[in-house]
Amino acid sequence: MTQDTDNLDETVGKISRWLTEHGPRAEHLGRVMESLCPQIQQAGVPLARMTMHLRALHSERMGTTRIWSQGESVQEVVFDYGSRTEHFYQASPIKVVHETREPLSLRLDETPDSAFGVIPDLRALGISHYLVLPVVDSKDTVHAISYATKAPNGWSVGDLGVLHGIHPTLVNVLEIMTLKRTLREVLGIYVGRGPGERILQGEIRRGQVQKLEAAILFCDLRGFTSLSSTLEANELVRLLNSYFDCVVPAVQAHGGEVLKFMGDAVLAIFPRDQDYGENRGCCEAAFLAARDALFALARLNRINHGTGGKPLHFGVSLHVGEAAYGNVGSTERQDFTTIGRDINLASRIAKLCSLLSQPLLVTTAFKSELDWPTRSLGSYELKGLEGEQAVFAPEEIFSAVPPP
């Protein structure tokens, strides 16, 4: 492609205006790429592949790469922290761009396979010229965008003019969209997906609560006080994380929302008006989550037994009732949480699991909506609650995965 200055300015201006107007409104960056790349092609630039390499502010991920290729859907590749990701990164041209903050242009007919790990793959795709541009955001973090062509003679001066010309606008759009995604992810990690979305929608006034009907799951680790007094801090944190890894994925897999970590306890809800699929109600979803969490614990304890690790035990209570769900706290420090008598009831019954040597207990209200055999374990007075509360143990919950 060759362009005179006027045509180049017109092309860059047209694509940049589209990016400014539509980019930040797109559902996600994949949608931006799906619309942007054809426009670059329509401008006469022989684009075969585009990738966005973005670092992440995330507890489990180093970053993500999105890949657009001619005729294919945009793919997203997640890079977790670990030796495999580090090995890939050390052999990548992206690392060079991160360090130099300068564009990197590679003609594959002049670049040996040993230069970077990605070169053999690009060559196998028929790529002739590979361009990587740095993306420096307002926090001075360096990301990268790459473009590849199969044109026999590589990028022309005009092609490079378009790609470099739209770059400043694309950088701004990326920062806006990455900030939105990061904010959503961080809120989801630290306050939960549901509360995070409500905060983003503006429900941030203190005391702004709503009542909801939900199945309530409360999980409590047994013997935590003893463990905390005998284990080193790092070992205690590792143990807690392995425990939470049994509970949280099970809750989320069945559509529940983890609201709180209270020391060694987990509070989760399954709102009644939510769709759980397969004609399941909130109580069935909560029961399946509790069962899967106990299955995961059984598997973990078998592994720990083989390696000499400490066995873990926790008790789960299930109840269904009403809760106040919303924003509580002081003027400068607030929390999205669920409170109410039914929450307290679930918490107190979880404590009974140890006394009754049962991994899972359910209330009368929950039992009435549960299509699963149970047996009565009697009625008990619970601290802070009037009257006795009947509790039931689901039968044969380990029929699929036996306890250790």
Buried (B, 14 or more C-beta within 10 A) or exposed (E): BEBEEEBBEEBBEBBBEBBEEBBBEBEEBBBBBEEBBEBBEEBBBBBBBBBBBBBBBBEEBBBBBBBBBEEEEBEEEEBEEEEEBEEBBEBBBBBBBBEEEEBBBBEBEEBEEEBBBBBEEBBEEEBBBBBBBBBBBEEEBBBBBBBBBBBEEBBBEBBBBBBEBBBEBBBBBBBEBBBEBBBBBBBBBEBBBBBBBBBEEEBEEEEBBEEBBBBBBBBBBBBBEEBBEEBEEEEBEEBBEBBBBBBBBBBBEBBBBBBBEEEBBBBBBBBBEBEBEEEBBBBBBBBBBBBBBBBBBBEBBBEBEEEEBEEBBBBBBBBBBBBBBBBBEEEEEBEBBBEBBBBBBBBBBBBBBBEBEBBBBBBBBBBEBBEBEBEEBEEBEBEEBEEEBBBBBBEEBBEEBEEB
